[in-house]
């Protein structure tokens, strides 16, 4: 199975640092970054398939579409079991972490900076 890694965060500097970290640690040779959830979902819709696994690093607070809305849409995808999400956010609110972990795709919750 092919692994695709995506970073979805409105902070362009965070996206650059995450890209370097993911490459340096060997997690992905070419992670793709997005500054909004709408664009990321558009690409996911085009690329989702039974033979691809997606690892998303997703922020909660973003313009246009926040992380919660992205997660809600992901629940509607046909191959949603192939999508795994790490929430990466500046929110230290326990309620946010608890809410994130109610989504089946969410495998971890990390507080910035990482």
N, C-alpha and C positions, 0 to 999 in steps of 0.2 A: 504494500500500500504506500502511496505517495503522501508525505507529510507537507502541508502548506502552513506556514506561520504568518499570522497577521497581527499587527499592532494598531489599535484603534484608539487614538487620543488626540485631542485638539492641540496639545502642546507639541509644537514642531521640534523643540529641543529634546523633549523626552523621547520622541520618536527616533531621533538620530541616535541618542544614547542607547535606547533599547535595541535598535538595529545592530549597533556595534557589539553590544553585549551578547545578543543572540548568535551572531556570527563567531565571536571570539570563544564562546563556550561550546560551539559545535552543534547547537540546537538547530540552526538553520543556516544554510549558505546564502539564502536570499529572502529574508523576511520582507513582507510588503507592509508599508505603513499607510495609514489613512488618518485624516484629521476630522472626519465625521462618520457617523454610523451609517448614514444613507448610502454613501459611496461604497463602503465596505460590504454592505448587504447586497448591493447591485452586483459586485464582483462575485460574492459567494453564490448568488443565485445562478450565475453563469457557469461557475466552476464546480459546484457541488455534484458529487457522484459517489457511487458505492465503493469505488476503488481509491478514494481520496479521504484523508483525515486532515482536519483543520484544527490548529491550536491558535486561539485568539487571546491576545492580551488586551483587555477591554477596560476603558475608563468609565466611571459612572457619570460624571458631570461634563457634558459636552453640549454645544449648541446644535440646533436642528433636530437631533435625535439623541437622547441620553442613553446610557448603558442599559437601563431597565427596559427601555423601548426596544433596543436591539435584541436583548434576551427574549422578549415577548415574540418578536418576529422569528427568531431562530427556532422557537418551539413549533412553528408552522412548517418548517423545512422538511422535505421528504426524508432526507438522510441525516436528520438532526443528531442521531447517535454517533455520527462521525465528526461532530463539532464539540470541541472541549475548550472551555473558557477559564482563563485566569483573570480575575478582576484585579486591576492595578489602579489604585485610586489614592487620593490624599485624604479620603474620609476615614476617620478613626471611630466613627459612630458605630457602636455595637449593633444597632438595628440594621444598618446597611449590610454588615457582614452576615447577619442572620438571614436577611432577605435574599442576599446573593446566593447563599447556600441552599435555598429552597428550589433553585433552578437546577434541573438535572445536568445541564451542560457545564455548570460551574464546578471546577475541580479544586480551585484554590482562591484565596483572597489575600492580596498583598497591599501593604500601605506604602505609598511613596514617601521618601525616595527609596529606591531599591538598590 
